Amino acid sequence: MKTTYVYFGTKGYYYESDSSGDQEVGGDSATSLTLAGAGLLPVDHAHNTASTSTDAYNIIIKAAAGTTGDRANDNLTDFLTGEAFAAAANPAADDVTVLRAKDYDVANTSQVTIITASGAVGYDIQNNDKLWIEQTARHDAAGNGPAASNLSGAYAYPMHGFLGADPVACAYEHYDGTALDQTDLYFIKSDGTGGNDVIRLIHTAGKYPDICKTMEALNNCGIYNRAVTFYDLDINGVETFLGGPTLSGQNDLGIKGCWRTTA
Amino acid sequence: MNYLIANDQGTLTDFGSVDEAVMFPASHVLSIESKTDTTASIFAQSSLDVDADVELVMVHDDVSAGATYKTFRNLVDDAVRAINSDNRLGYTVLFDVLNGQKLDNQILASSTVTED
């Protein structure tokens, strides 16, 4: 009996908004990101050390309100609009700022600390500011591969092993303002031990029914001579989408993150 | 039902122990995954223990290199094509070190069979 195979690449994605703003990502102290929660674990990096790699992911901050002196004075351009900030050192409400390598540290491959703004370095996180970490390419520097210093994971599952799709409570939003939801896709575990493998999707809010319809369409698409890509992110940053229920090849589901929660 | 065969032994006299040659039905494949930048694995339900797996490790070109970054993805397609093939013999050989048979994008040297 033939079965369709579905292929997933990896794109790590993390969001937080803290009513008590602090310089740590993932909590109010040096809290670790997890592979299950973020889909990527940045390699260690010192903000004043150019030799450590910060390739393949961005740290992005959206200001909740206008403040003075809380951003590096040479961070000049809005990441979302591409327009110049009115004042580099003074974040305005809804400014979207991408950090540079000199603006943050990474310790223990999981603890991200934003450097306090001073001159041409850093950013001061304020109450209710929003922060994202977004993977931008398949790259070993993203640190989320199946083994240290390897490219991020990629997986193909036979659809006869698909167990179901589960909507999961999620209060994420994207830096363009789009509300996001989370859906977990369950497959029979690849090591045969009786558990399951979970492919976690972060996508535009309200798309859970379309994801279910997409999996049904995929399972019955009649393609047996290759794996069908649901989502992929390659080493050049090129994304491939299956699309929604019509299998359009466009990002109809608004996928922002895709990763397996087990290494 | 198509049955799949893999063998990592180069001489007939080496057969007989675990981790050498396996055959399993195509419906027992659990996943195909990247393992390192130069290896991919097919996991299938183990014939020794239904709560474990058989892992077929297939070596391929380095996907972190710009010229060969699609090799893993192409190897996945090779594997799916073989698993779903219409073979009137009723079985398909994924790779066989003894007879030099392999998938198109696979490197046969150091490709292995491991039964848990």
Contacts between the chains, C-beta under 8 A, distances in Angstrom:
chain1	res1	chain2	res2	distance
A	1	B	1	6.3
A	1	B	26	7.6
A	1	B	27	6.2
A	2	B	26	8.0
A	2	B	84	4.4
A	3	B	26	7.8
A	3	B	27	7.4
A	3	B	84	7.1
A	5	B	32	7.2
A	5	B	76	7.5
A	5	B	80	4.6
A	5	B	83	7.9
A	7	B	73	7.5
A	7	B	76	6.3
A	140	B	37	7.5
A	140	B	64	6.3
A	145	B	34	7.7
A	145	B	36	8.0
A	145	B	37	8.0
A	146	B	33	7.2
A	146	B	34	6.2
A	146	B	35	5.6
A	146	B	36	7.0
A	147	B	35	7.4
A	147	B	36	5.7
A	150	B	34	7.8
A	150	B	36	5.1
A	150	B	37	5.2
A	150	B	64	7.9
A	151	B	34	6.9
A	151	B	37	5.6
A	151	B	63	6.1
A	151	B	64	5.8
A	153	B	33	6.9
A	153	B	34	5.7
A	154	B	33	7.1
A	154	B	34	4.6
A	154	B	72	6.5
A	154	B	73	7.4
A	154	B	76	7.9
A	155	B	31	5.9
A	155	B	32	7.4
A	155	B	33	5.1
A	155	B	34	7.6
A	156	B	31	6.5
A	156	B	32	4.2
A	156	B	33	7.4
A	156	B	76	4.9
A	156	B	79	7.9
A	156	B	80	7.0
A	157	B	30	7.7
A	157	B	31	5.2
A	157	B	32	8.0
A	158	B	27	8.0
A	158	B	29	5.5
A	158	B	30	7.6
A	158	B	31	7.7
A	158	B	83	8.0
A	160	B	27	6.3
A	161	B	30	6.2
A	161	B	31	7.4
A	187	B	31	7.2
A	188	B	30	5.9
A	189	B	30	7.2
A	190	B	30	4.6
A	190	B	31	3.8
A	190	B	33	6.4
A	190	B	43	4.3
A	190	B	53	6.9
A	191	B	30	7.7
A	191	B	43	6.7
A	191	B	52	7.2
A	191	B	53	5.0
A	191	B	116	7.6
A	192	B	30	6.1
A	192	B	43	7.1
A	192	B	44	7.9
A	192	B	45	5.0
A	192	B	46	5.9
A	192	B	49	7.9
A	192	B	50	7.2
A	192	B	51	6.1
A	192	B	52	5.1
A	192	B	53	3.9
A	192	B	116	7.5
A	193	B	51	5.6
A	193	B	52	6.9
A	193	B	53	8.0
A	194	B	51	5.8
A	197	B	31	7.1
A	224	B	80	7.3
A	224	B	81	8.0
A	224	B	84	4.0
A	225	B	77	7.6
A	225	B	80	7.0
A	225	B	81	4.8
A	225	B	84	6.7
A	226	B	76	7.9
A	226	B	77	4.0
A	226	B	80	5.7
A	226	B	81	6.5
A	227	B	32	7.5
A	227	B	76	5.0
A	227	B	77	5.9
A	227	B	80	5.0
A	232	B	73	7.6
A	234	B	69	6.5
A	234	B	70	7.8
A	235	B	63	7.5
A	235	B	64	7.0
A	235	B	66	7.3
A	235	B	69	4.9
A	236	B	69	7.8
